[in-house]
Amino acid sequence: MTNLKTLSDHLGLSQATVSRALNGYTTVKPATRLRVEEAAKRLNYRPNSSAQRLATGKAGAFGVIVTAGDNMLIDPHFTEFLAGLTRTLAESDIDIVMTAAAPENQSATYKRFADSGKVDGFIVSAPRKDDPRIEALLDMNFPFVVHGQCETSKRYSFYDIDNMGAFEKAANYLLQLGHRRIAILNGTPDAMFAIQRNAGYLKAFKSHGVPVSQDLMVQDLMTEEVGHSRMKPLLELLEPPTAVLCSSMILALGAQRAIREKGLHIGRDISIISHDDGLSSMKTENFSVPLTVTRSPIRDAGTELASMLRSIVDGSVTEPIQHIVPVDLIVRQSTAPVPQKRTI
C-alpha cells in the first residue's frame, strides 16, 4: 500500500504539502489539492490513522449512546438504521463508538465522551418529546444530529420523516373507503414519532367530520407480542374496528396473528395499514396478504445522518441541517372498503 513518502515522491511535492492537501487545509491551492487527491486515489493511498488524527485534531469517530435496557441492538429497526450509518461512515474511514447509559446518566455520558476527545460528534436516536440529551448537547456546543425531532424552540440538526403526514394520509384513505372504527397501534406516549402519528390520525378524522373513538387508540412498546395482546381485546369490543393502523411491521405481525385467531380475513373482514421501515429481513409485499403501507426505509435515515454529521464536523456547513422527508402510501391487498356485513 502506498505511504505518504511514496505519494509525495511520485508527485514531486513535500510530505508536508501532501499531508495538508489531503487534510483539506485552505493554505494549499485547489489545483494542488485536486492533483494530490487524484493521485492518492489512483495509487490506493491510505493515511496512517494516528498521524491523520494528530494532523487534524479529530478523533475520526462518531458516538452513539443507547439507553441501557432498551435492547436496541436486537431491534431490527435500529440494526437497519445502523447498517446505513456505518456503511456511509466507512467510506470516510470514520468509526462508530457505541456505549449504553441509564436514562438518568445520559447527559453525563455525552459530556464525558465529548470531553475525552474520543468522538467528533454524536448521532442521537429515538428522541422523546422533551429530550434532555438534545438540551445538553446544545449547551455543550458539541456537533450532533438527531434521528427525529423533539419539542424545543432551539435549532438543531435532524433528519425525520413526515410522520404526521404519513398517518394522516393512511387514515384518510381508510376513511374514504368507508371505515369509521379505525384502530391505531402506536409507539409509547413519550416517543416523538408516535405523538406525530397520533396527530396525523386525529387530523384525518377531524377533516372528515368523524368522531374519534378513544378506545381504539393504543400506545405501547412496538413488539410482536404487544401487537397480538393489544389487538385481541379490540376485536372483542361490541363495535370492533373494521381497520387498523400499525406503527411498525412488528406490531402488524402480532395484530395479524390475533385477527387470524379470530377467524377473520385481512383485506376482506378487516383492513390493515402498517408503517414499513424497509427492513431487509421483512418484506411487506411478501406477507400472506401483501400489506398496504406508508413506506420510508430507515436505512436511508442512517445514510443521511452520517453525511449530515460529517458535513457539520468538517465545517462545510455552519447552520443546522433539518430534513423532513415525505412518506409514500403504497396500496396493496390488505385494505378494502368497509365490509357491509361484519363476521365478528
C-alpha positions as CSV (number, residue, x, y, z in Angstrom):
1,M,0.0,0.0,0.0
2,T,1.3,3.5,-0.9
3,N,2.6,5.5,2.0
4,L,3.0,9.3,2.4
5,K,6.6,9.3,1.3
6,T,5.9,7.3,-1.8
7,L,3.0,9.5,-2.7
8,S,5.0,12.7,-2.2
9,D,7.9,11.4,-4.3
10,H,5.5,10.4,-7.1
11,L,4.0,13.9,-7.1
12,G,7.3,15.8,-6.6
13,L,5.9,17.5,-3.5
14,S,7.0,17.7,0.1
15,Q,5.3,15.3,2.5
16,A,4.0,18.3,4.5
17,T,2.3,19.7,1.4
18,V,0.7,16.4,0.5
19,S,-0.5,15.9,4.1
20,R,-2.0,19.4,4.2
21,A,-3.7,18.8,0.8
22,L,-5.2,15.5,2.0
23,N,-6.5,17.1,5.2
24,G,-8.2,19.9,3.5
25,Y,-6.0,22.8,4.6
26,T,-7.0,26.1,2.8
27,T,-3.3,27.1,2.5
28,V,-3.0,24.5,-0.3
29,K,-4.1,25.7,-3.8
30,P,-7.2,24.0,-5.0
31,A,-5.4,22.7,-8.1
32,T,-2.7,21.1,-6.0
33,R,-5.2,19.6,-3.6
34,L,-7.1,18.0,-6.5
35,R,-3.9,16.7,-8.0
36,V,-2.9,15.1,-4.7
37,E,-6.4,13.6,-4.1
38,E,-6.5,12.1,-7.6
39,A,-3.0,10.6,-7.2
40,A,-3.9,9.2,-3.7
41,K,-7.0,7.5,-5.2
42,R,-5.1,6.1,-8.2
43,L,-2.3,4.8,-6.1
44,N,-4.6,3.4,-3.3
45,Y,-3.1,5.6,-0.6
46,R,-4.4,5.1,2.9
47,P,-3.4,7.6,5.5
48,N,-2.0,6.5,8.8
49,S,-5.0,7.0,11.1
50,S,-2.9,8.0,14.1
51,A,-0.9,10.5,12.1
52,Q,-4.1,11.9,10.5
53,R,-5.7,12.4,13.8
54,L,-2.7,14.3,15.1
55,A,-2.7,16.4,12.0
56,T,-6.4,17.3,12.0
57,G,-7.1,17.2,15.8
58,K,-10.0,14.9,15.0
59,A,-10.8,11.6,16.6
60,G,-12.1,10.0,13.4
61,A,-15.1,8.6,15.2
62,F,-18.8,9.4,15.9
63,G,-20.6,8.4,19.1
64,V,-23.9,6.5,19.5
65,I,-25.2,6.2,23.1
66,V,-28.1,3.9,23.6
67,T,-30.4,3.6,26.6
68,A,-29.4,0.8,28.9
69,G,-32.2,-1.9,29.0
70,D,-33.8,-0.9,25.6
71,N,-32.2,-3.9,23.8
72,M,-31.8,-1.7,20.7
73,L,-29.0,-4.0,19.4
74,I,-31.6,-6.7,18.8
75,D,-34.2,-4.3,17.4
76,P,-34.4,-4.8,13.6
77,H,-35.2,-1.1,13.1
78,F,-32.1,0.0,15.0
79,T,-29.8,-2.5,13.3
80,E,-31.1,-1.5,9.9
81,F,-30.5,2.2,10.8
82,L,-27.0,1.3,12.0
83,A,-26.3,-0.5,8.7
84,G,-26.9,2.7,6.7
85,L,-24.9,4.7,9.2
86,T,-21.8,2.5,9.4
87,R,-21.6,1.8,5.6
88,T,-21.6,5.6,4.8
89,L,-19.1,6.4,7.5
90,A,-16.8,3.6,6.4
91,E,-16.4,5.4,3.1
92,S,-14.7,8.2,5.0
93,D,-12.8,5.9,7.4
94,I,-14.9,7.2,10.3
95,D,-15.6,4.7,13.1
96,I,-18.6,4.3,15.4
97,V,-18.1,4.3,19.2
98,M,-21.1,2.9,20.9
99,T,-22.0,2.6,24.6
100,A,-25.1,2.3,26.8
101,A,-26.2,4.6,29.6
102,A,-29.1,4.6,32.0
103,P,-31.7,7.4,31.3
104,E,-30.6,9.4,34.3
105,N,-26.9,9.2,33.2
106,Q,-27.3,10.0,29.5
107,S,-26.4,13.7,29.6
108,A,-23.3,13.0,31.8
109,T,-22.2,10.2,29.4
110,Y,-22.4,12.5,26.4
111,K,-20.3,15.1,28.3
112,R,-17.8,12.5,29.3
113,F,-17.3,11.3,25.8
114,A,-17.2,14.8,24.4
115,D,-14.5,15.9,26.9
116,S,-12.4,12.8,26.3
117,G,-11.9,13.6,22.7
118,K,-12.9,10.0,21.7
119,V,-15.5,11.3,19.2
120,D,-16.1,14.3,16.9
121,G,-19.9,14.2,17.1
122,F,-22.9,12.2,18.1
123,I,-25.9,10.6,16.4
124,V,-28.9,10.7,18.7
125,S,-31.7,8.2,18.2
126,A,-35.3,7.8,19.4
127,P,-35.9,11.4,20.7
128,R,-38.6,12.0,23.3
129,K,-41.0,14.9,23.4
130,D,-38.8,16.8,26.0
131,D,-35.4,15.3,25.4
132,P,-32.6,16.3,27.9
133,R,-30.0,14.8,25.6
134,I,-30.6,17.5,23.0
135,E,-30.6,20.3,25.5
136,A,-27.3,19.0,27.0
137,L,-25.6,18.8,23.6
138,L,-26.8,22.3,22.6
139,D,-25.4,23.6,25.9
140,M,-22.1,21.9,25.3
141,N,-22.0,23.3,21.7
142,F,-20.8,19.9,20.5
143,P,-21.6,18.6,17.0
144,F,-24.6,16.2,16.8
145,V,-27.6,15.2,14.6
146,V,-30.9,13.6,15.7
147,H,-32.9,10.9,14.1
148,G,-36.2,12.5,14.6
149,Q,-37.4,15.6,16.5
150,C,-38.3,16.8,19.9
151,E,-40.3,19.8,21.1
152,T,-37.9,22.7,21.6
153,S,-37.7,26.2,20.2
154,K,-33.9,25.8,19.8
155,R,-32.5,24.9,16.4
156,Y,-30.6,21.7,15.9
157,S,-29.8,19.3,13.1
158,F,-32.2,16.5,12.4
159,Y,-33.4,14.0,9.8
160,D,-37.0,12.9,10.1
161,I,-39.8,11.5,8.0
162,D,-43.2,13.2,7.8
163,N,-44.8,11.0,10.5
164,M,-47.9,13.2,10.8
165,G,-48.5,13.4,7.1
166,A,-48.0,9.7,6.7
167,F,-50.6,8.7,9.2
168,E,-53.0,11.4,8.1
169,K,-52.7,10.0,4.6
170,A,-53.2,6.5,5.8
171,A,-56.2,7.3,7.9
172,N,-57.7,9.5,5.1
173,Y,-57.5,6.5,2.8
174,L,-59.3,4.2,5.2
175,L,-62.0,6.9,5.9
176,Q,-62.5,7.3,2.1
177,L,-63.1,3.5,1.9
178,G,-65.9,4.0,4.4
179,H,-64.2,2.9,7.6
180,R,-65.2,4.7,10.8
181,R,-64.0,2.3,13.5
182,I,-60.2,2.6,12.8
183,A,-57.8,1.4,15.5
184,I,-54.3,2.6,15.8
185,L,-51.5,0.6,17.4
186,N,-48.7,3.1,18.1
187,G,-45.5,3.6,20.0
188,T,-45.1,4.7,23.6
189,P,-46.7,8.0,24.6
190,D,-43.4,9.8,25.1
191,A,-41.9,8.9,21.7
192,M,-42.0,11.9,19.4
193,F,-42.8,9.9,16.2
194,A,-45.8,8.3,18.0
195,I,-47.0,11.8,19.0
196,Q,-46.7,13.0,15.4
197,R,-48.5,9.9,14.0
198,N,-51.4,10.3,16.5
199,A,-51.7,13.9,15.4
200,G,-52.0,12.8,11.8
201,Y,-54.6,10.2,12.6
202,L,-56.7,12.7,14.6
203,K,-56.3,15.4,11.8
204,A,-57.8,13.0,9.3
205,F,-60.8,12.2,11.4
206,K,-61.4,15.9,12.0
207,S,-61.2,16.8,8.3
208,H,-63.8,14.1,7.6
209,G,-66.1,15.3,10.5
210,V,-65.9,11.8,12.1
211,P,-65.7,11.4,15.9
212,V,-62.7,9.6,17.3
213,S,-63.1,6.5,19.5
214,Q,-60.5,6.8,22.2
215,D,-60.9,3.1,23.0
216,L,-59.3,2.3,19.6
217,M,-56.1,4.3,20.3
218,V,-53.3,2.1,21.7
219,Q,-49.8,3.3,22.7
220,D,-47.3,0.7,23.9
221,L,-44.0,-0.9,23.1
222,M,-43.6,-1.9,19.4
223,T,-43.2,-5.7,19.7
224,E,-44.9,-8.6,18.0
225,E,-46.3,-9.8,21.4
226,V,-47.7,-6.3,22.2
227,G,-49.3,-6.2,18.7
228,H,-51.0,-9.5,19.4
229,S,-52.0,-8.8,23.0
230,R,-53.4,-5.3,22.3
231,M,-55.3,-6.3,19.2
232,K,-57.2,-9.2,20.8
233,P,-59.4,-7.1,23.1
234,L,-60.1,-4.6,20.3
235,L,-61.6,-7.5,18.3
236,E,-63.8,-8.4,21.3
237,L,-65.5,-4.9,21.6
238,L,-69.2,-4.6,20.9
239,E,-68.2,-2.4,18.0
240,P,-64.8,-3.8,16.9
241,P,-62.6,-2.0,14.4
242,T,-63.0,-2.5,10.7
243,A,-59.5,-1.3,10.1
244,V,-56.2,-0.9,12.0
245,L,-53.2,1.3,11.6
246,C,-49.9,-0.1,12.9
247,S,-46.8,2.0,13.6
248,S,-44.4,-0.8,12.7
249,M,-44.3,-4.1,10.8
250,I,-43.5,-5.9,14.0
251,L,-46.8,-4.7,15.6
252,A,-48.6,-5.6,12.4
253,L,-47.3,-9.2,12.7
254,G,-48.8,-9.5,16.1
255,A,-52.1,-7.8,15.1
256,Q,-52.4,-10.2,12.1
257,R,-52.0,-13.2,14.4
258,A,-54.8,-12.0,16.6
259,I,-57.0,-11.4,13.5
260,R,-56.3,-14.9,12.2
261,E,-57.1,-16.5,15.6
262,K,-60.4,-14.7,15.5
263,G,-61.2,-16.4,12.1
264,L,-61.2,-13.1,10.2
265,H,-59.7,-12.5,6.8
266,I,-57.4,-9.5,6.2
267,G,-58.4,-7.4,3.3
268,R,-62.0,-8.7,3.5
269,D,-63.3,-8.6,7.1
270,I,-60.7,-6.1,8.4
271,S,-58.2,-3.8,6.7
272,I,-54.6,-3.2,7.9
273,I,-52.1,-0.4,7.0
274,S,-48.6,-0.6,8.6
275,H,-45.7,1.7,8.5
276,D,-42.9,0.0,6.6
277,D,-39.3,0.9,7.5
278,G,-37.9,-1.1,4.6
279,L,-36.4,-3.8,6.8
280,S,-34.2,-6.1,4.7
281,S,-35.3,-9.2,6.7
282,M,-39.1,-8.5,6.3
283,K,-40.8,-7.6,3.0
284,T,-44.3,-6.4,3.5
285,E,-45.2,-7.3,-0.1
286,N,-44.4,-10.9,0.8
287,F,-46.8,-11.2,3.7
288,S,-49.6,-13.8,3.3
289,V,-51.8,-10.8,2.4
290,P,-49.5,-8.1,0.9
291,L,-49.7,-5.1,3.2
292,T,-50.8,-1.6,2.3
293,V,-48.0,0.5,3.8
294,T,-46.7,4.0,4.5
295,R,-43.1,3.4,3.4
296,S,-39.8,5.1,4.2
297,P,-36.6,3.0,4.5
298,I,-35.0,3.5,7.9
299,R,-31.6,2.6,6.4
300,D,-31.9,5.9,4.3
301,A,-32.0,7.8,7.6
302,G,-28.7,6.2,8.8
303,T,-27.1,7.1,5.4
304,E,-28.4,10.7,5.5
305,L,-27.5,11.4,9.2
306,A,-23.9,10.1,8.6
307,S,-23.5,12.5,5.7
308,M,-25.0,15.4,7.7
309,L,-22.8,14.9,10.7
310,R,-19.7,14.5,8.6
311,S,-20.5,17.9,6.9
312,I,-21.0,19.6,10.3
313,V,-17.8,18.2,11.8
314,D,-15.6,19.1,8.8
315,G,-17.0,22.6,8.8
316,S,-18.6,22.6,5.3
317,V,-21.9,23.6,6.9
318,T,-22.3,26.1,9.7
319,E,-26.1,26.3,10.2
320,P,-28.4,23.4,11.5
321,I,-29.5,21.0,8.8
322,Q,-33.1,20.0,9.0
323,H,-34.6,17.4,6.7
324,I,-38.2,16.2,6.8
325,V,-38.8,13.5,4.1
326,P,-42.3,12.8,2.6
327,V,-43.7,9.3,3.0
328,D,-45.4,7.2,0.3
329,L,-48.6,5.3,0.7
330,I,-48.4,2.0,-1.2
331,V,-51.8,0.3,-1.6
332,R,-52.0,-3.5,-1.7
333,Q,-54.4,-6.2,-0.9
334,S,-54.7,-5.7,2.9
335,T,-57.1,-2.8,2.5
336,A,-60.6,-2.8,1.1
337,P,-63.9,-0.9,1.5
338,V,-65.6,-1.4,4.9
339,P,-67.5,-4.7,4.9
340,Q,-71.2,-4.5,4.6
341,K,-71.8,-7.3,6.9
342,R,-69.5,-8.0,9.9
343,T,-68.4,-11.5,10.6
344,I,-67.2,-10.9,14.2
